[in-house]
């Protein structure tokens, strides 16, 4: 009986974490008027255009291993994959060759006079600062427990690749420097062998180095995605008791997805009380969740169950909030707990 109860409890937990969805019946909500934001989006802004980004392979000039393993290309490919998820348009690098030369000039001399075709809104470039490969040899080991049972660990080599890169983001067309994101991570694997020199083929070494490079991008995925997070504007509000639904001006075509966490932002015009100078200030107002049943390619409804919903104004903008995935860690913890429970049950 205890065994059945444990399995049911774990199944229920998995069901709760995997099936929860934000669904709302819009007919249960009533329209409410909204105060207009100080700064309203233009018609052109509301019409929207996807951000265009060109991603160049990271330079491997100072890294022989990075060059031989094509690490720079592995990094740019990983970036393209993650940024495509936020609804940007990835520009073909082949049509931006002149831009690449001007970026190199900007990085070396701190200035550029790029006047080529307007092919993108942002460019990402950078360099691989370190690409290394190390190994450890472990001799064969055997262990006999109190019951006389012998366990053997075969001789093996463990290989570890480490890759670090500095990736820079530039705003176009003026090539204005925006941000540097540093990536660094490792990748490892083991193989049984009695050769303490730990031989490894070039193909295997290069593949491991590229894997470490991609892992570095993955561990910083949220930083890149939040920088290019899709933006949309608040069009209307509906209320049902303490809950509010806000309609925004973009949907799936711009990277908005059901169940995503959304942050509302308000722009206000403020005057300096001493100088009288006017500046625009940005405030995060509240967070909400994109409903799973009220979203299309061109709009979405966001559920907000918070008293600060009253502070959202017509024309405020929203952005998706990306976070580093913890699902793998959660699965590991649940599996460990489950195995521990079984062990305690039958011991």
N, C-alpha and C positions, 0 to 999 in steps of 0.2 A: 504493500500500500504506500509506503513512503516513497518508493521509486516512482510510482505513478504520479503522486502529488508533485514531486520535483520536476518531472518532465512537463506536466501541465503548467506549472508556474513559469518555467523557462519559455515555453511556447507562447504563453500569454504576454510575456515581456517582449518577445520578438515581434508579436503581432502589433502591440501598441507602438513600437518604434518604427515599424515599417508601413503601417496603414493609416496613420493619422493624416487627414487632409483638411484644408481650410475651405469649406464649402458654405456658401450663404445663399439664401433665397432672396433675391433682390426685390421681390414683390412685397416682402415684409418691411421694407425700408421706405421712408418718406423723404422727399426732396427738401433741402434747406438752403437758404440763401447764404452766400459767403462774402466776406470782406475781401476786396481786391488787394493784392500785394503791391508794395511801393513800386516795384519794378516788374512790369509785365513782359512776357516774351513776345517777340514780333511774329508776324504771320510766317515769315521765312523760317524762324526758329521752330515754330510749331509744326510746320510742314516736315521739318526734320531731314537730316541727311546723315548717313552713317559716317563715323570717323574713319578716315583712311590712314592706314599705318603701313610703313615699309620697314621691314626688319632685315638688317644686314647680318651676315655671319660674324661672330665675334672674331677679332683679329688674333691670330696665333703666332705672330712673328717671334715673340719672346718665349715661346713654349714649343720645343721640338716634339714632345709627345702629343701636345694638343694639335699640332699641325699634322703629324702623321696619322692621327686617329680621326681627323676631320671634326674635332670637337666644336669648332666655331659654328659649323653647319648644324650639328646636333642641337646646339643651344637655340639657334634661330628657329629650327623646326619645332622644338618644344614650345617656344614662345608663340609661334603661329597657332599651334593647337589650342593653347589655353586662352589666347586673346580672341580667337574665333568664337569662343563660348559667350563672350560678352556682346556680340553683335557688331563688331567692327569689320571693316573691309580690309583685307590684307592685300597690299599692292605688290604686284610682280616686281621683284628686284631688278629684272632685266631692263625695265623701262625707266629705271632711276639711276643709271650708271653715273651720270654727271653729278647727281646729288651725293653719291657715295664719295666721289673725289672731294667735293666741297666739305663734307663732314670730316674727312681726314684732315683737311686744311684747318677747319675750325678747331679740331682737337689739338693739333700741333701748334697753331699760332694764336688760338683763342679768338679768331675772327674769320668771317667768310663773307663773300659777296655773291652768294648764290642768286642767280637770276634765270634759272632754267624753268622748265614746265612745272606747273603747280600740280604735282602728282599725289601728294599726301598731306595730311594734317600733322602727323608726327613721324619721326624716324627713330629707330632704336639701333644703336651700334655699341661697340665696346671692345674689350679685349680679355683674353684668357690670361690671368695672372699666375696661375699655377696648374699644372697637370702632372701628377706623379703616380708611380706604381710601386708598391712595396709587397713583400711576402714574408711569411713566417712558416717555418717547418716544425712539425710536431711529430716526434718519434712514436712508434707503436707502443701502446700501453695496455696492460691487462690488470684486472682487479678481481679478486675472489672474495665474495661476501661470507658471512658467518655460516650460511647454509651450504657452502662449498661450490656455489655457482660462480663461474668465471665469465666476466664481461671483457670484451676486447675492443679497444679503440684503434683502428688501423692508422698507420703512418699517413700523414696528409700535409698538404700545403694550403695555406690560406692567402689569397691575393686580395689586396685592397687598393683601389684607385681613388685618388682625391683630385677634385677639380674645383678651382675658384675662378670667378670671372667678375669683372666690373662692367655693368651694362648701363649705358647712358641714354636718356630720353631727350629728344630735341623737338621743339615746336617749330613747325613750318608755316610760311615759307622763309621766315627770317633766321632759321637755325638758332633760335634762342634756347639755351640750355635749361632744362626743366628739372631733371632729377637723375641721381645715380642709384641703382639697386645692385648690391653686391650679393652674388650667389656663391655658395660653397657647400659641397656635400661629398659623401663617399659611397662607394659600391664595393661589395666583396663577394667572393665565392671560394669554396674549398674543393679540392680534388685529392683523391687517395693516390699516394705515391710514396715510394721509399727513397726517392732521389732528393737529398737534402738541398740540392741546388734549385729546386722548384722550377723546372723548365715550363715555359708557357709560349704558345704560338703568338705571332704578331696579331693574327685575327682575333684571338681571344683577349689579348691585352687591349687592343683598340676598342673592342666591343665593351669591355669593362669600363674603360675611360669615358666612352660616350654615355654609358649608363649613369656614371657619377655626375656627368655634366647635366643630363636631363633631370636627375634627382635634385640638383641645385636649383634648377628652374622651378621644379614642382614645389619645393619647400618654400619658395617665394611667390608662388602662384597668386595668392591673395593680394600681394602688394601690386603686382602688375595689373590684375583685373580691377582692383579698386581705383587705380589711376585712370583706367579707360572705361570705368563703369558706365553703362548706358544711363542717359538722362531723359526724363520726360516731365511734363508739367500737369499740375492739378487743374481739371476742367470742371468738376462738380462734386457735390457731397450728398450722401443720403444717410439717414439716421434711423436706428431702431434701438430705442432705449439707450444704454450706455455704449452701444457699438456704432461705429461709423464706417461707411464705405466711400472711398475716394476714387473717382475715375481719373486715369492719367492718359496722356496723349500718345502713348506708344505701347506696343505689346510684344509679341513673340519675335517679330521681325527685327526688333532692336535689342534682343537679348534678354528681355524680361521673361521670367519663367515662373510657373506656379510654385507656390510655397517659398519663394525667395523672400529674404528679409529686406525691407525697403526703408530708407531714411528720408524723411521730409526735411527740406531746407527752406529757410526764408531769407530773402535779401532785403536789407533795410538801408535807406539813405540816412546817414548820420552826419551832423555838423559838429565840428570841433568847437566846444564852448569858448575856447581861448582865441583861436585864429579865424573861426568861421569857415574854414575849409571843409568841403563836403567829401565824404568817402562812403563807399559801399561796404557794408558788413554782412557777413553770412552767419546764420545760426542754424544748428540742427534742432529741429522742433520735436519730432516724435518718430517712433518706428512702427512699421506695420508689416503685414504679410500679404503677398499676392494670392488672391483666391484661386483655387484650382479649377473652378467651374465658370468663373466670370473673367475670361481672358481670350483675346483673339490676336490676330496678327498685328492689329493696329491700335488696340486699346487694352486696358486692364483695370480691374477694380481691386483696390487694396483695403484690407480689413484692418481697422485700428480700434483697439479696445483699451483706450487710455484717455484720461481726462484732458491731456494736452492736445487731443484732436481738435478742440475748439480754437487752438492757436494757428491751425493750418489755414492759409489764405488761398484764394483763387489766383492761380498763376505761380504759386510756389513750385519748386522743382523737387524731384525725387531721384535717388540713385540706388542701385542695388548695392547691398553691403555683402561683400564676399569675405569668407572666413576660411582659415586652413581647416581641411577636413580632419575630423577626429573619429570617423566611423571605424577605421581600422583599429585604432586604439581601443574603442569601445567593444568591438568584436573580440579582441584579444582578452580584455578583462572579463567579459561574459563567459568566454570559453574556459578561462582559468578558474573562475568561480564555479562553473558547472562541473569541471573535472574534480575540483577540490571537494564539492558536495558529494559526488559519486564515491570518491575515495573515503571520505568520512563515513558514508553510509554503510559501506561494505567492510570497513575495518573494525 
